[in-house]
Amino acid sequence: MGTMPDKTTRPRATLHYIFDPLCGWCYAAAPLVGAARAIPGLQVELHGGGMMTGTNRRTITPEWRSHVIPHDRRIAELSGQPFGAAYFDGLLNDGGAVLDSAPPLTAILAAQAVADRGVDMLDRVQRAHYVEGRRIAEPAVLHELAQDIGLPAAGFASAFQELVGESTFRHIAFSRQWLARADGRGFPTFALEAPTAQVTPIDAGRYLGQTAAWTTQLERLMAEAGR
């Protein structure tokens, strides 16, 4: 799944992005994804890794809050990404909230299937979680977020129902294969694939908060791949 470049521009490379919707460092990388989408000839392909699925699902606890807050503060400092009071003071104190990557990933897959807008849905889901403090593991919330970005309600609901469960977990398994292919050790992982199928891992951590330098690096790698 991914976001295609302008139809008049022939893709010259694909940026594979292995992510998780509940990964704070993936939220930090969101501006880099946005910058990549603006590069002519570059296709962005999403691979949801399912970080918090199965036995890794959890509910909010005081211990979890204490664990993530220092990381979130660091993410905000390095990337400039906003975190809302509704997240810090609301969601992270909500002992009934479930953290499960599968439902938001299903929503992202559905948005891609319906309107080629998986990246837009990822962005909306991340903001709902980290800024608005909403329970993004709940299907009702995800359907509201889909409407927020203008997706047709019936079409999204149908695609979500079709993709929930087995299809989502097949996508996760495929994404884990890409994680290995890109020599990734976690989320986020980025890798540029040339038309020759050569794959070049990219250390995105050094570009957090520096979208101009990131764009320059991607364009350089694309130029090298086209030689």
DRENPA-3360 file (N, C-alpha, C; in nm, 2 decimals, always signed):
BEGIN
1 = MGTMPDKT = +0.08/-0.12/+0.00/+0.00/+0.00/+0.00/+0.09/+0.12/+0.00 ~ +0.04/+0.23/-0.06/+0.12/+0.35/-0.06/+0.05/+0.47/-0.12 ~ +0.12/+0.58/-0.14/+0.06/+0.69/-0.21/+0.14/+0.72/-0.34 ~ +0.07/+0.72/-0.45/+0.13/+0.73/-0.57/+0.16/+0.88/-0.60 ~ +0.27/+0.91/-0.68/+0.30/+1.05/-0.72/+0.20/+1.09/-0.82 ~ +0.21/+1.21/-0.86/+0.12/+1.27/-0.97/+0.12/+1.17/-1.09 ~ +0.00/+1.15/-1.15/-0.01/+1.06/-1.26/+0.07/+1.09/-1.38 ~ +0.11/+1.22/-1.39/+0.18/+1.27/-1.51/+0.33/+1.24/-1.49;
9 = TRPRATLH = +0.37/+1.20/-1.37/+0.51/+1.18/-1.34/+0.54/+1.03/-1.32 ~ +0.63/+0.98/-1.40/+0.66/+0.83/-1.39/+0.74/+0.81/-1.26 ~ +0.70/+0.72/-1.18/+0.78/+0.69/-1.05/+0.93/+0.65/-1.09 ~ +1.02/+0.71/-1.02/+1.16/+0.68/-1.05/+1.22/+0.60/-0.93 ~ +1.14/+0.60/-0.82/+1.19/+0.52/-0.70/+1.07/+0.51/-0.61 ~ +1.08/+0.41/-0.51/+0.98/+0.39/-0.41/+1.04/+0.40/-0.27 ~ +0.98/+0.48/-0.19/+1.03/+0.49/-0.05/+0.94/+0.40/+0.03 ~ +1.00/+0.29/+0.08/+0.93/+0.19/+0.17/+0.94/+0.24/+0.31;
17 = YIFDPLCG = +0.82/+0.25/+0.37/+0.81/+0.30/+0.51/+0.75/+0.20/+0.60 ~ +0.83/+0.14/+0.69/+0.78/+0.04/+0.78/+0.75/+0.11/+0.91 ~ +0.63/+0.11/+0.96/+0.59/+0.20/+1.07/+0.49/+0.12/+1.16 ~ +0.45/+0.19/+1.26/+0.33/+0.14/+1.34/+0.26/+0.26/+1.39 ~ +0.12/+0.26/+1.38/+0.04/+0.38/+1.42/+0.05/+0.42/+1.56 ~ +0.10/+0.33/+1.65/+0.12/+0.36/+1.79/+0.27/+0.38/+1.83 ~ +0.35/+0.40/+1.73/+0.49/+0.42/+1.75/+0.52/+0.57/+1.76 ~ +0.57/+0.61/+1.88/+0.60/+0.76/+1.89/+0.70/+0.81/+1.80;
25 = WCYAAAPL = +0.80/+0.73/+1.77/+0.91/+0.77/+1.68/+0.86/+0.78/+1.53 ~ +0.75/+0.70/+1.50/+0.69/+0.71/+1.37/+0.61/+0.84/+1.36 ~ +0.55/+0.88/+1.47/+0.49/+1.02/+1.48/+0.60/+1.12/+1.46 ~ +0.71/+1.11/+1.51/+0.82/+1.20/+1.49/+0.86/+1.21/+1.35 ~ +0.85/+1.10/+1.28/+0.89/+1.10/+1.14/+0.78/+1.14/+1.04 ~ +0.66/+1.17/+1.09/+0.55/+1.21/+1.00/+0.59/+1.33/+0.91 ~ +0.66/+1.43/+0.95/+0.69/+1.54/+0.86/+0.79/+1.49/+0.75 ~ +0.87/+1.39/+0.78/+0.96/+1.34/+0.67/+0.87/+1.26/+0.57;
33 = VGAARAIP = +0.77/+1.19/+0.61/+0.68/+1.13/+0.51/+0.61/+1.23/+0.43 ~ +0.57/+1.34/+0.49/+0.50/+1.44/+0.41/+0.60/+1.50/+0.31 ~ +0.72/+1.53/+0.35/+0.82/+1.58/+0.26/+0.85/+1.49/+0.14 ~ +0.86/+1.36/+0.17/+0.88/+1.26/+0.07/+0.77/+1.26/-0.03 ~ +0.65/+1.27/+0.01/+0.53/+1.27/-0.08/+0.54/+1.38/-0.18 ~ +0.61/+1.49/-0.15/+0.61/+1.61/-0.23/+0.72/+1.60/-0.34 ~ +0.80/+1.50/-0.34/+0.91/+1.48/-0.43/+0.86/+1.42/-0.56 ~ +0.87/+1.49/-0.68/+0.82/+1.43/-0.80/+0.89/+1.30/-0.83;
41 = GLQVELHG = +0.82/+1.20/-0.88/+0.88/+1.07/-0.92/+0.90/+0.98/-0.80 ~ +0.87/+1.01/-0.68/+0.89/+0.92/-0.57/+0.75/+0.87/-0.52 ~ +0.74/+0.74/-0.51/+0.62/+0.68/-0.46/+0.65/+0.64/-0.31 ~ +0.56/+0.66/-0.22/+0.57/+0.62/-0.08/+0.48/+0.50/-0.06 ~ +0.54/+0.39/-0.01/+0.47/+0.27/+0.01/+0.47/+0.24/+0.16 ~ +0.35/+0.22/+0.22/+0.34/+0.20/+0.36/+0.34/+0.05/+0.40 ~ +0.41/+0.02/+0.51/+0.41/-0.12/+0.56/+0.39/-0.12/+0.71 ~ +0.27/-0.15/+0.75/+0.24/-0.15/+0.90/+0.29/-0.27/+0.97;
49 = GGMMTGTN = +0.38/-0.25/+1.07/+0.44/-0.36/+1.13/+0.38/-0.43/+1.25 ~ +0.27/-0.37/+1.30/+0.19/-0.44/+1.40/+0.27/-0.45/+1.53 ~ +0.32/-0.34/+1.58/+0.41/-0.34/+1.70/+0.33/-0.38/+1.82 ~ +0.20/-0.34/+1.83/+0.12/-0.37/+1.95/+0.00/-0.45/+1.91 ~ +0.03/-0.57/+1.88/-0.08/-0.66/+1.84/-0.06/-0.79/+1.91 ~ -0.17/-0.87/+1.91/-0.16/-1.00/+1.98/-0.13/-0.99/+2.13 ~ -0.02/-1.06/+2.17/+0.02/-1.06/+2.31/+0.08/-0.93/+2.35 ~ +0.12/-0.84/+2.25/+0.18/-0.71/+2.28/+0.07/-0.60/+2.30;
57 = RRTITPEW = -0.05/-0.63/+2.28/-0.16/-0.54/+2.31/-0.15/-0.51/+2.46 ~ -0.19/-0.39/+2.50/-0.19/-0.35/+2.64/-0.30/-0.25/+2.67 ~ -0.32/-0.22/+2.79/-0.41/-0.11/+2.84/-0.32/-0.01/+2.91 ~ -0.37/+0.11/+2.91/-0.30/+0.22/+2.98/-0.29/+0.19/+3.13 ~ -0.17/+0.20/+3.18/-0.14/+0.19/+3.33/-0.05/+0.30/+3.37 ~ -0.04/+0.33/+3.50/+0.05/+0.43/+3.55/+0.19/+0.40/+3.51 ~ +0.23/+0.27/+3.50/+0.36/+0.23/+3.46/+0.39/+0.26/+3.32 ~ +0.29/+0.24/+3.23/+0.30/+0.27/+3.09/+0.32/+0.42/+3.07;
65 = RSHVIPHD = +0.24/+0.50/+3.15/+0.25/+0.65/+3.14/+0.39/+0.69/+3.18 ~ +0.44/+0.64/+3.28/+0.58/+0.68/+3.33/+0.68/+0.63/+3.23 ~ +0.66/+0.52/+3.16/+0.75/+0.48/+3.06/+0.76/+0.57/+2.93 ~ +0.64/+0.60/+2.88/+0.63/+0.67/+2.75/+0.66/+0.82/+2.76 ~ +0.62/+0.89/+2.87/+0.63/+1.03/+2.88/+0.77/+1.08/+2.85 ~ +0.88/+1.03/+2.91/+1.01/+1.08/+2.87/+1.04/+1.06/+2.72 ~ +1.00/+0.95/+2.66/+1.02/+0.93/+2.52/+0.94/+1.04/+2.44 ~ +0.82/+1.06/+2.48/+0.74/+1.16/+2.41/+0.80/+1.30/+2.42;
73 = RRIAELSG = +0.85/+1.34/+2.54/+0.91/+1.47/+2.55/+1.04/+1.48/+2.46 ~ +1.11/+1.37/+2.45/+1.23/+1.37/+2.36/+1.19/+1.38/+2.21 ~ +1.08/+1.31/+2.18/+1.03/+1.32/+2.04/+0.99/+1.46/+2.01 ~ +0.92/+1.52/+2.10/+0.87/+1.66/+2.07/+0.99/+1.75/+2.05 ~ +1.10/+1.73/+2.14/+1.22/+1.82/+2.13/+1.29/+1.80/+2.00 ~ +1.30/+1.68/+1.95/+1.38/+1.65/+1.83/+1.31/+1.68/+1.70 ~ +1.18/+1.65/+1.70/+1.10/+1.66/+1.58/+1.01/+1.78/+1.56 ~ +0.98/+1.85/+1.68/+0.89/+1.96/+1.67/+0.74/+1.92/+1.67;
81 = QPFGAAYF = +0.72/+1.79/+1.67/+0.58/+1.74/+1.66/+0.50/+1.77/+1.79 ~ +0.38/+1.81/+1.78/+0.30/+1.85/+1.90/+0.24/+1.74/+1.97 ~ +0.23/+1.75/+2.10/+0.16/+1.65/+2.19/+0.06/+1.73/+2.27 ~ -0.06/+1.69/+2.27/-0.17/+1.76/+2.33/-0.19/+1.73/+2.48 ~ -0.25/+1.82/+2.55/-0.28/+1.80/+2.69/-0.39/+1.69/+2.70 ~ -0.47/+1.67/+2.60/-0.57/+1.56/+2.60/-0.50/+1.43/+2.59 ~ -0.38/+1.42/+2.54/-0.30/+1.30/+2.54/-0.23/+1.28/+2.67 ~ -0.15/+1.38/+2.72/-0.07/+1.36/+2.84/-0.16/+1.35/+2.96;
89 = DGLLNDGG = -0.26/+1.44/+2.97/-0.34/+1.44/+3.09/-0.47/+1.37/+3.08 ~ -0.51/+1.33/+2.96/-0.63/+1.25/+2.94/-0.60/+1.11/+2.91 ~ -0.56/+1.08/+2.79/-0.55/+0.94/+2.75/-0.45/+0.86/+2.83 ~ -0.34/+0.92/+2.87/-0.24/+0.85/+2.95/-0.28/+0.83/+3.10 ~ -0.40/+0.89/+3.13/-0.46/+0.86/+3.26/-0.58/+0.77/+3.25 ~ -0.61/+0.73/+3.13/-0.73/+0.66/+3.10/-0.71/+0.51/+3.11 ~ -0.73/+0.45/+3.23/-0.70/+0.31/+3.25/-0.79/+0.21/+3.17 ~ -0.89/+0.26/+3.10/-0.97/+0.17/+3.02/-0.93/+0.17/+2.88;
97 = AVLDSAPP = -0.84/+0.25/+2.84/-0.80/+0.26/+2.70/-0.71/+0.15/+2.66 ~ -0.74/+0.09/+2.54/-0.66/-0.03/+2.49/-0.56/+0.03/+2.39 ~ -0.44/-0.02/+2.39/-0.34/+0.01/+2.29/-0.33/-0.11/+2.20 ~ -0.38/-0.10/+2.08/-0.38/-0.21/+1.99/-0.36/-0.16/+1.85 ~ -0.25/-0.20/+1.78/-0.21/-0.14/+1.65/-0.30/-0.19/+1.54 ~ -0.37/-0.31/+1.56/-0.44/-0.37/+1.45/-0.56/-0.28/+1.40 ~ -0.65/-0.24/+1.48/-0.76/-0.16/+1.43/-0.72/-0.03/+1.35 ~ -0.63/+0.05/+1.40/-0.59/+0.17/+1.32/-0.52/+0.13/+1.19;
105 = LTAILAAQ = -0.44/+0.02/+1.20/-0.38/-0.03/+1.07/-0.49/-0.07/+0.97 ~ -0.59/-0.14/+1.02/-0.70/-0.18/+0.93/-0.76/-0.05/+0.87 ~ -0.78/+0.05/+0.95/-0.83/+0.18/+0.90/-0.74/+0.24/+0.79 ~ -0.61/+0.23/+0.81/-0.52/+0.28/+0.71/-0.53/+0.20/+0.58 ~ -0.53/+0.07/+0.59/-0.55/-0.01/+0.47/-0.68/+0.02/+0.40 ~ -0.79/+0.04/+0.48/-0.92/+0.07/+0.42/-0.91/+0.20/+0.34 ~ -0.85/+0.30/+0.40/-0.84/+0.43/+0.34/-0.76/+0.42/+0.21 ~ -0.66/+0.34/+0.21/-0.58/+0.32/+0.09/-0.66/+0.25/-0.02;
113 = AVADRGVD = -0.74/+0.15/+0.02/-0.82/+0.07/-0.07/-0.93/+0.16/-0.13 ~ -0.99/+0.24/-0.05/-1.10/+0.32/-0.10/-1.06/+0.44/-0.18 ~ -0.95/+0.51/-0.14/-0.92/+0.63/-0.21/-0.78/+0.66/-0.22 ~ -0.69/+0.56/-0.21/-0.54/+0.58/-0.22/-0.50/+0.69/-0.12 ~ -0.55/+0.68/+0.00/-0.52/+0.78/+0.10/-0.48/+0.72/+0.24 ~ -0.40/+0.61/+0.23/-0.35/+0.55/+0.35/-0.26/+0.64/+0.43 ~ -0.18/+0.72/+0.36/-0.09/+0.81/+0.44/-0.17/+0.92/+0.51 ~ -0.27/+0.97/+0.44/-0.35/+1.07/+0.51/-0.42/+1.01/+0.63;
121 = MLDRVQRA = -0.47/+0.89/+0.62/-0.53/+0.83/+0.74/-0.43/+0.80/+0.85 ~ -0.31/+0.76/+0.81/-0.21/+0.75/+0.92/-0.18/+0.88/+0.99 ~ -0.17/+0.99/+0.91/-0.15/+1.12/+0.97/-0.27/+1.15/+1.07 ~ -0.39/+1.13/+1.02/-0.51/+1.16/+1.10/-0.51/+1.08/+1.23 ~ -0.48/+0.95/+1.22/-0.48/+0.86/+1.33/-0.37/+0.90/+1.44 ~ -0.25/+0.94/+1.39/-0.15/+0.99/+1.48/-0.19/+1.11/+1.55 ~ -0.25/+1.21/+1.48/-0.29/+1.33/+1.55/-0.40/+1.30/+1.65 ~ -0.49/+1.21/+1.61/-0.60/+1.18/+1.71/-0.54/+1.12/+1.84;
129 = HYVEGRRI = -0.44/+1.04/+1.83/-0.38/+0.98/+1.94/-0.30/+1.07/+2.02 ~ -0.20/+1.14/+1.96/-0.10/+1.21/+2.03/-0.14/+1.36/+2.06 ~ -0.23/+1.41/+1.99/-0.28/+1.55/+2.01/-0.41/+1.55/+2.08 ~ -0.51/+1.47/+2.03/-0.64/+1.48/+2.08/-0.67/+1.37/+2.19 ~ -0.58/+1.28/+2.21/-0.60/+1.18/+2.32/-0.71/+1.09/+2.30 ~ -0.74/+1.05/+2.17/-0.86/+0.97/+2.15/-0.82/+0.82/+2.14 ~ -0.92/+0.73/+2.16/-0.89/+0.59/+2.16/-0.89/+0.53/+2.02 ~ -0.78/+0.53/+1.96/-0.77/+0.49/+1.82/-0.78/+0.34/+1.79;
137 = AEPAVLHE = -0.79/+0.26/+1.90/-0.82/+0.12/+1.88/-0.97/+0.09/+1.86 ~ -1.05/+0.19/+1.88/-1.20/+0.17/+1.87/-1.25/+0.20/+1.73 ~ -1.31/+0.10/+1.67/-1.36/+0.12/+1.53/-1.45/+0.24/+1.51 ~ -1.53/+0.28/+1.61/-1.62/+0.39/+1.60/-1.54/+0.52/+1.58 ~ -1.43/+0.53/+1.66/-1.34/+0.65/+1.65/-1.28/+0.65/+1.51 ~ -1.23/+0.53/+1.46/-1.16/+0.53/+1.33/-1.26/+0.57/+1.22 ~ -1.38/+0.53/+1.23/-1.48/+0.57/+1.13/-1.50/+0.72/+1.13 ~ -1.50/+0.78/+1.25/-1.51/+0.93/+1.26/-1.39/+0.99/+1.19;
145 = LAQDIGLP = -1.27/+0.94/+1.21/-1.15/+0.99/+1.16/-1.15/+0.98/+1.01 ~ -1.20/+0.87/+0.96/-1.21/+0.86/+0.81/-1.30/+0.97/+0.75 ~ -1.41/+1.00/+0.82/-1.50/+1.10/+0.77/-1.43/+1.24/+0.78 ~ -1.35/+1.25/+0.88/-1.27/+1.38/+0.90/-1.19/+1.41/+0.78 ~ -1.13/+1.31/+0.71/-1.05/+1.33/+0.60/-1.13/+1.32/+0.47 ~ -1.26/+1.31/+0.48/-1.34/+1.31/+0.36/-1.36/+1.18/+0.29 ~ -1.34/+1.07/+0.35/-1.36/+0.94/+0.29/-1.51/+0.91/+0.30 ~ -1.56/+0.84/+0.19/-1.71/+0.80/+0.19/-1.74/+0.70/+0.30;
153 = AAGFASAF = -1.84/+0.74/+0.39/-1.86/+0.65/+0.50/-1.89/+0.51/+0.47 ~ -1.98/+0.49/+0.37/-2.02/+0.35/+0.34/-1.90/+0.27/+0.28 ~ -1.83/+0.34/+0.19/-1.72/+0.27/+0.12/-1.61/+0.24/+0.22 ~ -1.58/+0.33/+0.31/-1.48/+0.30/+0.42/-1.52/+0.19/+0.51 ~ -1.65/+0.19/+0.55/-1.70/+0.09/+0.64/-1.69/-0.05/+0.58 ~ -1.73/-0.06/+0.45/-1.72/-0.18/+0.38/-1.58/-0.23/+0.37 ~ -1.49/-0.14/+0.33/-1.35/-0.18/+0.32/-1.29/-0.22/+0.45 ~ -1.32/-0.15/+0.56/-1.27/-0.18/+0.69/-1.32/-0.32/+0.73;
161 = QELVGEST = -1.45/-0.35/+0.71/-1.50/-0.49/+0.74/-1.43/-0.60/+0.66 ~ -1.40/-0.57/+0.54/-1.33/-0.67/+0.45/-1.19/-0.69/+0.50 ~ -1.12/-0.59/+0.55/-0.98/-0.60/+0.57/-0.95/-0.63/+0.72 ~ -1.05/-0.62/+0.81/-1.02/-0.65/+0.95/-0.98/-0.79/+0.97 ~ -0.90/-0.82/+1.07/-0.86/-0.96/+1.10/-0.76/-1.02/+1.01 ~ -0.79/-1.12/+0.94/-0.69/-1.20/+0.86/-0.61/-1.11/+0.76 ~ -0.68/-1.03/+0.69/-0.62/-0.95/+0.58/-0.52/-0.85/+0.65 ~ -0.55/-0.79/+0.76/-0.46/-0.70/+0.83/-0.34/-0.78/+0.88;
169 = FRHIAFSR = -0.36/-0.90/+0.93/-0.24/-0.97/+0.98/-0.15/-1.02/+0.87 ~ -0.21/-1.05/+0.75/-0.13/-1.08/+0.64/-0.04/-0.96/+0.60 ~ -0.10/-0.85/+0.60/-0.02/-0.72/+0.57/+0.09/-0.71/+0.67 ~ +0.06/-0.73/+0.80/+0.17/-0.72/+0.90/+0.28/-0.82/+0.87 ~ +0.25/-0.94/+0.84/+0.35/-1.04/+0.81/+0.44/-1.00/+0.69 ~ +0.37/-0.94/+0.58/+0.45/-0.89/+0.47/+0.53/-0.77/+0.51 ~ +0.48/-0.69/+0.60/+0.56/-0.57/+0.64/+0.68/-0.62/+0.72 ~ +0.67/-0.72/+0.80/+0.79/-0.77/+0.87/+0.89/-0.83/+0.78;
177 = QWLARADG = +0.85/-0.88/+0.66/+0.95/-0.92/+0.56/+1.02/-0.80/+0.51 ~ +0.95/-0.69/+0.49/+1.02/-0.57/+0.44/+1.11/-0.51/+0.55 ~ +1.07/-0.53/+0.67/+1.16/-0.48/+0.78/+1.29/-0.55/+0.77 ~ +1.29/-0.68/+0.75/+1.41/-0.76/+0.74/+1.49/-0.72/+0.61 ~ +1.42/-0.71/+0.50/+1.48/-0.67/+0.38/+1.55/-0.54/+0.39 ~ +1.50/-0.45/+0.47/+1.56/-0.31/+0.48/+1.66/-0.31/+0.60 ~ +1.69/-0.42/+0.65/+1.78/-0.43/+0.77/+1.74/-0.35/+0.88 ~ +1.60/-0.34/+0.90/+1.55/-0.26/+1.01/+1.54/-0.33/+1.14;
185 = RGFPTFAL = +1.56/-0.26/+1.25/+1.55/-0.32/+1.38/+1.43/-0.27/+1.46 ~ +1.35/-0.19/+1.40/+1.23/-0.14/+1.47/+1.16/-0.04/+1.38 ~ +1.07/+0.04/+1.44/+1.00/+0.14/+1.37/+1.03/+0.28/+1.42 ~ +1.05/+0.37/+1.33/+1.03/+0.36/+1.18/+1.15/+0.31/+1.11 ~ +1.13/+0.25/+1.00/+1.24/+0.21/+0.91/+1.20/+0.26/+0.77 ~ +1.30/+0.32/+0.70/+1.28/+0.36/+0.57/+1.39/+0.30/+0.48 ~ +1.34/+0.27/+0.35/+1.44/+0.21/+0.25/+1.39/+0.26/+0.12 ~ +1.49/+0.30/+0.04/+1.46/+0.35/-0.10/+1.48/+0.23/-0.20;
193 = EAPTAQVT = +1.38/+0.20/-0.28/+1.40/+0.10/-0.38/+1.41/+0.16/-0.52 ~ +1.52/+0.13/-0.59/+1.54/+0.18/-0.72/+1.46/+0.10/-0.82 ~ +1.44/+0.14/-0.95/+1.37/+0.06/-1.05/+1.45/-0.07/-1.07 ~ +1.57/-0.08/-1.04/+1.65/-0.20/-1.06/+1.62/-0.30/-0.95 ~ +1.54/-0.26/-0.85/+1.51/-0.34/-0.73/+1.61/-0.33/-0.62 ~ +1.72/-0.25/-0.64/+1.82/-0.23/-0.54/+1.75/-0.15/-0.42 ~ +1.77/-0.20/-0.30/+1.71/-0.14/-0.18/+1.82/-0.08/-0.10 ~ +1.80/+0.05/-0.06/+1.90/+0.13/+0.02/+1.84/+0.17/+0.15;
201 = PIDAGRYL = +1.87/+0.12/+0.26/+1.82/+0.16/+0.39/+1.86/+0.31/+0.41 ~ +1.78/+0.39/+0.48/+1.81/+0.53/+0.51/+1.79/+0.55/+0.66 ~ +1.89/+0.61/+0.72/+1.88/+0.64/+0.86/+1.80/+0.77/+0.88 ~ +1.67/+0.76/+0.91/+1.59/+0.88/+0.91/+1.61/+0.95/+1.04 ~ +1.66/+0.89/+1.15/+1.67/+0.95/+1.28/+1.75/+1.08/+1.27 ~ +1.85/+1.08/+1.19/+1.94/+1.20/+1.18/+1.87/+1.32/+1.11 ~ +1.75/+1.30/+1.05/+1.68/+1.40/+0.98/+1.55/+1.45/+1.05 ~ +1.53/+1.40/+1.17/+1.41/+1.45/+1.25/+1.41/+1.60/+1.27;
209 = GQTAAWTT = +1.30/+1.66/+1.23/+1.30/+1.81/+1.24/+1.37/+1.88/+1.13 ~ +1.43/+1.81/+1.03/+1.51/+1.87/+0.93/+1.46/+1.82/+0.79 ~ +1.34/+1.86/+0.75/+1.28/+1.81/+0.63/+1.35/+1.85/+0.50 ~ +1.41/+1.97/+0.51/+1.49/+2.02/+0.39/+1.61/+1.93/+0.36 ~ +1.68/+1.89/+0.46/+1.80/+1.81/+0.45/+1.75/+1.67/+0.41 ~ +1.64/+1.62/+0.46/+1.58/+1.49/+0.43/+1.55/+1.49/+0.28 ~ +1.48/+1.59/+0.23/+1.44/+1.60/+0.09/+1.57/+1.59/+0.00 ~ +1.67/+1.67/+0.04/+1.79/+1.67/-0.04/+1.85/+1.53/-0.05;
217 = QLERLMAE = +1.86/+1.46/+0.07/+1.91/+1.33/+0.07/+1.84/+1.23/-0.02 ~ +1.70/+1.24/-0.01/+1.62/+1.15/-0.09/+1.64/+1.18/-0.24 ~ +1.65/+1.30/-0.28/+1.67/+1.34/-0.42/+1.81/+1.29/-0.47 ~ +1.91/+1.30/-0.38/+2.04/+1.25/-0.41/+2.04/+1.10/-0.44 ~ +1.98/+1.03/-0.35/+1.97/+0.89/-0.36/+1.89/+0.85/-0.49 ~ +1.79/+0.92/-0.52/+1.71/+0.89/-0.64/+1.79/+0.92/-0.76 ~ +1.87/+1.02/-0.76/+1.96/+1.05/-0.88/+2.06/+0.94/-0.89 ~ +2.12/+0.90/-0.79/+2.22/+0.79/-0.79/+2.16/+0.66/-0.84;
225 = AGR = +2.04/+0.64/-0.80/+1.97/+0.51/-0.84/+1.93/+0.51/-0.99 ~ +1.92/+0.64/-1.04/+1.88/+0.65/-1.18/+2.00/+0.64/-1.28 ~ +2.12/+0.64/-1.23/+2.23/+0.64/-1.32/+2.25/+0.50/-1.39;
% end
